[in-house]
Amino acid sequence: MRTTACWIVASALCFTFIANSSSHSQTAQNLVGTISDTQSVPIPYARIVLYSEAEGTATVVRVDANGHFALNLPIGNYYDVMAAARGFAPVSKRLFVTSETNRFDPKLEADSEHSEEQH
């Protein structure tokens, strides 16, 4: 239920986030990763929900067919990042973006409770 509520809020707010890589060229860094299951099999088209308390924004992005994603984010901000996919329990982590490449490679566990959630 909590995941569904987060998904609804994030979906409603996703259009408020605008990634402007040109204005962040010196002050931004990539957050990259791969969403996979506990056997390290990539989960295609899963979603990443990124919430920035500092900016008051939420963004929802889909990973590619290989479970990969890359986001350009301002350095020096905290983000709550959640990886989710139908049939898997979501994984969340609080990240601080540094000047180095930042990785988030969640391993999702199968969970029948989340099998009915919408993608």
N, C-alpha and C positions, 0 to 999 in steps of 0.2 A: 504494500500500500504506500509506504514511504517513497519507494522508488518510483511508483507511478505518479505521485504528487510532484516529485522532483522533476520527472520527465515533462509533466504538463507545464510547470513553471519555467523550466529551461527552454521548452519549445516556444512559449510565449515571448520570452526575452531574447531568443537567439537572433532576431533581426535587429536588436539594438547594438550589437557588437559589430564594429567594422574594423577589419584588419587592414591597417595602412602601413605596409612594409616600408614605403619610401620615407615616411616621417620617423620611423623607428630604426633606420639603418644603423645608427651608432648606439642605440639604446635598447635594442631588441635581440632576442635569441630564440632559437628554435626549441620547441618541446617536441620530441620525436619518440616513437615507440611502435610496438606491435602488440595487438590484443590476441591472446591465444588461450587455449584450454589448458588443463593441468598436464596434458600429454605433449605440450608445446606445438599443437596443431593450430595454425592461425584461424581466427574466426572472421570470415569475410563480412563486410558491411555492418559490423557492430558500431556502436556509437560512443563518442566521448562527450561528456558534459563538463564544461569548463566554467567555473564560477569565480569571478573576480570581485571580492568584497570592496577593494579600493575603487574600482570603476563602477561597481554596482551593476555589473552585466553578467549574463550567462550566455554561453555559446554551445550549440550542439553541432557536432560534425560526425560524419560517417567515415569510417576507415575504408580503405580500398579492398579489393578482392583478396589481397594477401594479408589483411589485418593491419596494415601499416597506416600511420598518420604522421603529419608534421604541421605544427602550428607556430606562427611567429608571434612571440609575446614580449611585452616590455620587461626589461631587466629590473630586478629589485622589488617585484610584486609577489605576493602570495596568491596561490590559486588552489581551489578545491577541485580536484579532477576525479570524475567517476567514469569508469568503463562499464558498459552494459550491453547485453545481447539477449535475445529471446532464448529461454531455456537455460540461462546461466545466472548465478547470483552476481550482482554488481560488486565491483571493487572500487573503493575510494581511497584517495590519498591527498594530503595537503602538501603542495610543492612550493618552493621558493625558487624563482627563476634567477639564475646567475649568468655571468658572462660566458660560461662554458656551455657546451651542448647539454641540454637537460633531457633525461630519458624517463619514460614511464612505460614499462612493459608488464602490464597486468596479466595474471593467469586466472581465468575465470573458471569456477567450479560449476558443473552441471547442477541444476536446481529446478525441479518440477514446479515449484511455487511460482517461478518467473516465466514459465513456458507460455502463459496466456497473455503476457504483456505485448503491447504493440511495439513494433520496431520503430 
